[in-house]
């Protein structure tokens, strides 16, 4: 899943060889991060 950096909408699939936001047409997308918190040890 990707997120458009211009309009902020989530995009699940792209058309073939055409990476662009279907809502606003912006070409800069970011990969969505998971919502799972991570544990970091501070020993």
N, C-alpha and C positions, 0 to 999 in steps of 0.2 A: 504494500500500500504506500502511496506517495501523497504528499501535501503540497498544494500550490503555494508558493511564497507570496503571490500577489493577492489572491482572493481568500486563501486559507481553507479551501474546500479539499476534502479527501477524494483521491482518485484511486480506484481499485484496478482498473484495466485500461490499457491503451489500445488504440487501433493499430494495425500493423505498420511498423516503421514510421510512426507519426507520434512523437512524444511532445504533447502539448496539452495544456489544461482545456478540457472540453467546455468549461464554463466561461472563462475569460480570454483564452488563447495565449496565455503567458507560457513561456518555454522553460522557466526556471522552476524545478521541482525539488523537493527534499524527501528523503526516505523517512517514513513515519517511525518513531521510536516506540518500543513496547512500553506498557504501563507497569511492568514488573520492577519493583524496587530491588536494588542489589545491596548485599551486605559487604561492608568493607571492614576488615580487621585492622585494628590500630595497635598491634602488639609491638 
